[in-house]
């Protein structure tokens, strides 16, 4: 049985990672002059409190090849076959750095094999990609069979989300400062997705928080389309930026409208949360297409 590894942008709960024997490479971030991620951790509620109440603005980095190599060298001590699910290449250089590290490790250790997949996904979208890999592995699929299925279905993994504060999108270059100011004044909430190349794209704007949450479910109903029946027993993933009640509201609307019963809800970790901000709600599922 092969090993599954990923990075901390998956936003999967620690309990899930432990239960399913998934190793996670932490991605560092800096908040208030302190570096967190690898050797030091910050409670996620405190992280969002510092952003929301103190106006602290975190910055993030990416896993460099040396760090990734170090992690792989630890993993191959017990597992000679590894499938690594990486953060979208459309949002970070982490995928390419991890790929380079894997090549170097395999050259130095010819008895091991590491397959690095670009999930073209983020947050629990990447987490859902990992979840699919776990299920296939546990069903007895080989490394190659699992990697092939994931590659063939990457474009069916749908992301849709909304943010509560446009200024975080402005900092990331997704909207202009003027749009952030005007949008905030009239309570405009953007609807975004991750496109076929793994980029973050604004696809619509809705006025009001509740309407923006309902718009996520509208989008899911549209995108799941003919796959609803076959995917009805799938697990729908929902992540939130310290906004659990809103995440549960979206869960309840999905349950009412689509009849789906299995959900995983988790908070958005600091690496993604640094860019999306408090109040973000994201919905992930397998659909007809992105």
N, C-alpha and C positions, 0 to 999 in steps of 0.2 A: 504494500500500500504506500502510495506516495505522500509526501508532506505538502501541505498548503501553507503558503506565507502571503502576507500582504503588507500594507502600511497603514498608519493611523488615520488616514483620510477616509477609511471605510466607515468610521463612526459606529462600528459594531460594539455592543456591550462587552466588557471584559469577561463576563460570565459566559457569553456565547463563544468567545475565542477559546476559553479554557475547556468548555464542554466538548468542543469539536476539534480540539488539538490544532488550532490555527495560530501560527506565530505572526507577530505584528512588529514591523519596523517603525519606530516613532519618528515623526517629522517635527523638527524643532520650530519654536516660535519665540518671539521676544515681546515681553509686555512690561512696561514701566522699567526698562533697562535690565530686566532679568530674563535669562534664557531658560526656557522650559522644554521638556519633551523627552530627552533621553535619561538624564540623571536626576532631573527634578520635575515634579509634577505639581500642577495647580488644580484644585477642585474646580470642576466646570462651572458650578454655580457662582463661585467667587470670580471666575474669569468673566462671566457675563455681567456680574454686578459691577466689576471694575469698568467695563465698557459702558454699561447703561447709566450708572450713578456717578462715576468719576470721570467719564469722558476719555478713558485710556484707549489708545489706538494701537493694537498689536501689529507686528509684522511677522512674516513667515519666511522660511527658507525651503530648501529641498534636500532630499537625501543625496549626498555626494557618492561617487563610485567607491571611495575608500570605506565609507561607513557601510554601504551595502555589502561590500566584499567581506567585511568583518562579520556581519550577521550571517551571510551564507556559509562562511567557514565554521561558524558555530553549529548551524543546522546540519551540515553534511557529516558531522561526527556521528550522528545517529540515523540520518536519512539520506540515501544516495540519489533519490529522485524527488525533485521539488517542482511544484507549480507555484509561481509567484504571480499574484493578481496586482497590477500596478495602477496607480492614480492616472487619470487621463493625461495623455501626452498633449492634449489641446489646452491644458491648464497649467502644466508644470513640466520641468525637465527631469523630474524624478524617474519617469519610466525609462528614459534613455540611459540615465546614470546607472540604474539597477540592471539594465540589459548589459551594459559594458562590464559591470562587476561580475555578472553571471558568466560571461564569456571568459573572463580572466580566471575565475575559480575553476571552470571546467578545463581550461588549458593546463592548470597546475594540478588538477585532480581528475585525471581521465576516467576514473571509476564512477564519477557522479554525473548527474544530468539535471540541468535546471532549465525550465521553460518559463520565460517571462511574457505575460500577456498584457497588452495595453487594454485596460477595461473601457477606455473612452468614457469613463464614468467618474462620479464624485460622491462623497458622503455615503449614505446608505444605498445609493445606486451601485457604487463599487461594492458595498456590503452585500447587496443582493447578488452580484456577480460571484462573490466568494461563497455565498449560501448555495448557489446552484452548483458550484464546484464541490462543495462539501457533500451535497446530496448524491452527485454522480460518483464521487469517490466511495462513499459509503454503500452505494449499490453495487460496487465491485468493478466500476469502469477503470480502465487503465489511464495513465497520465496522458497518452496521446488521444484516447477517446474523449477524455474530459476536455482537453484543450481544443479539440476539434469542435465539440458541441458548443463551447463557449464562444469560439471565434465565429461560428455560423449564426449564433443568436445575439451577438453584441448589439446589432441594430434594432433588436426587439426590446431592449431594456430601456424603458421610458422614464425620464426624469421630468417632473414639473414642480415648480416651487414659487413661493412669493416671499418678499422681504417686507419688514415693517418700517425700515429706515432707508430711504434712498441714498443717503450720504455715504453709506458703506459701499454701494454700487458705484457711486461717483469716485470714491478713492481707488476703486479697482478699474476705473476707466470704462465702466459699462454705461453710465449716463453722464451727461454734462452737469456742471454745477448749477447752471440755470434751471435745467430740468429737475434737478434734485430739490431746489428751493421752491419752484412753482408746484411740483408734485406734492411736496410736504404740506404746503399751504392749503391745497384742495384735497388732501388725503388720497392721492393717487397711489395705488399699490401695483407694482409691475408683476406680470406673470412671465416666468422664464423657464427655459428648458436647456438641456445639454444636447447639442446637435450631433449629426452623424460623424463629425470629426472630433467630437469631444470638447467643443467650445461652448461657452456660456452665452446664451442668446436671449434677449428680451423679445417675447412674441406677442405680448398684449399688455394693456394697462386697464385696471379696474378701479373704480372709485369706492373706497370703503373697505375695511378689514374683512367683514363677514362676506361680502361679495367676492373678495379675492380668494377666500377659503373655498367657497362654493365653486369658483371657477376652476380650482384644481380638480375637483371631482368631475366637473363638466368635461375637462380635458381628458381625464382618465376614461370616462365613458366613451368619448370619441375615439381615443387611441387604442383601447383594448378591442373594440370592434368585434369581429367574428371570433376572436380568441377567448371571449368571455367564458363560454361553456367549458372549453378544455382547461382554462386557467382558474376556474372557480375555486378550486381547492389550493391554489397557490397562496403563498404568504405575501401579503402586501407590506411594504416597508414604509414607515413614516418617520422622518427626523424633524427635530425642532430646536430652535435656539432659545432655550429656557422659556418655552411656551407650551407646556404640556396640555393645558385645557384646549387650546386650539388644535393641537395634534389629535386629541381625542374627538373633537368635533368633526374633523375631517374623516377619522376612522368610522364614526357613526354614520356619516353621510354615505361613505362607500358601502358600508354594510346595508343600509336601507335601499340604496339605488341599484347596487350591482349584486347583492346577495353573497358577498364574500365574507368569510368568517375568520380568516387567519391573518394576524397582524403582528408585526414587530415594530414597536415604537421606541426610539432612542434619541438622546440629545445629540446635537451637532457638536463635535469636538472643536477645540480651539483652532486647529489648523484651517478648517473650513469656516468656522465661526468668525475668524478674524476678518474674513472678506464679506460674509453674508450678514453678520451682526445679530443682535438679540431680536427675537420675535420671528425669525425665519421659520417657515413651514414648508417641508418638501415631501413629495409623494413619489414612490417608485414601484414599478410593476412591469410585467412582461406584456407587451402589446403587439399590434400588427406591425408597427414601425415607430421609430422615433418621430 
